[in-house]
Amino acid sequence: GVEVQTDYVPLLNSLAVYGWQLTCVLPTPIVKTNREGNLSTKQIVFLQRPSLPQKAKKKESKVNNL
């Protein structure tokens, strides 16, 4: 009878405008109980941004021209 609730939507929406994407969520063994008896856990969130080939190509062309 345990229900797990997570809400990464605000975090993901705020970082998506900068190109960040959620790649992995790792649960940790850290568990806390609040005054109401609800349990909470800490999780490690991994995000990444895709590489931008346009900028990389511009840098390469500058190096080749020198």
Buried (B, 14 or more C-beta within 10 A) or exposed (E): EEEEEEEEEEEBEEBEEEEBEBEEEEEEEEEEEEEEEEEEEEEEEEBEEEEEEEEEEEEEEEEEEE
